[in-house]
Amino acid sequence: MYHDWPGGATFWPFLFQVDQDLAQSARDKACRCGGRLHCADYPRKPRGSAERLPEDYGYRFSFCCDRDGCRKRVTPPSVRFLDRKVYLFAVVVLASAMRQGPSPRRVHELSQLFGADRRTIARWQVFWREHVPQTPFWKIARGRLSATDVIVLLPQSLLGVFLRGDHPCEEWGRLLRFLSPITTATACRASSPDGS
């Protein structure tokens, strides 16, 4: 799994471009009230990459309606950031998947590689194991997968589904785009047992 990690000079700018496309799509839709959306990006200090990130990685794309009385914020899905978490989305996915193995040594390696404490990685595992399967996003998204794709553990099983070829950068891009709806606060809320 780790050997397919495409981090580097082309990966982070590639994800930035995907985020720009997602942001433009959200901006083109305008606000529900019909108002225009203006740039209102969030400053971020992303963690988890040993490589120097592009300067643009210091912001999460977001917009604000220009109409007085509305001023609603629209934050599009992202392939770089997972909601308000400070670690990069790809790092959260990879570290959580790698930690699903039995080796305690692996936890130490992940901590060294991404600068994430073992307790942080444990919280990520809880997020994937208990929270994501309860979200409306996952209840719909799992139906988009092939009948032959067996999803036993999240996110490890998804890496097996999406990372199959010789183009890890593009494959990671597809995986993160598939998961991007969970990067917004509204899509990431778990549904209640009664379906609401």
Residue, then its C-alpha position, 0 to 999 in steps of 0.5 A: m500500500y505504502h509503495d503506491w503512495p504518489g506523494g511528491a512534486t506532481f501529486w499535491p499540485f494535481l490534487f490542488q487542481v482537482d479541488q479547484d475544479l470542485a470549487q468552480s463547480a460549486r461556485d457556478k451553481a450559485c447560492r440557493c437564494g440566487g445570490r452570487l458566491h464570493c471567495a471566502d477561503y479558510p486559512r489552513k495549516p495542513r500536516g502530514s506531508a514530508e514534502r514541501l507543499p505548494e503555498d496554495y495548500g494554506y487555504r481550503f476553498s469556500f464561498c460566501c453569498d453576496r446577498d444581504g440577509c443571506r450571506k450563507r457559506v458554501t464549502p465544496p467537497s475537497v480532495r485535500f482536506l477532510d472537513r476541519k481535520v488538520y491532516l491532509f485527506a490522503v494521509v488520513v486515508l493511507a495511515s488509517a488503511m495501513r494501521q488496519g494491519p496487526s503490527p504495532r511497529r507499523v504504528h511507529e512507522l506511520s507516526q514517523l512518516f506522517g507526524a501523527d500521534r498513535r492516538t490521532i491514528a486511532r481516532w481516524q480508525v474509529f472515524w472510518r470504522e464507526h462513523v463513515p458507514q453511518t453517513p448518508f454519503w456511504k449508504i449511497a456511495r457503496g451502491r456505486l461500487s461494482a458488485t465484485d468490490v468487497i468492502v470489508l474494512l474502510p478505508q483499506s478495502l477502498l484502496g484495493v478497489f481504486l489502486r489497481g494499476d500503474h498510475p497511482c497519482e490518477e488512482w489516488g485522485r479517483l479515490l479521493r474524488f469518490l470520497s470527497p463528499i465526506t469532506t464537508a460537514t453536512a455530508c459527514r453527519a451520521s444519520s440517526p437510527d430512524g433514518s433521519 
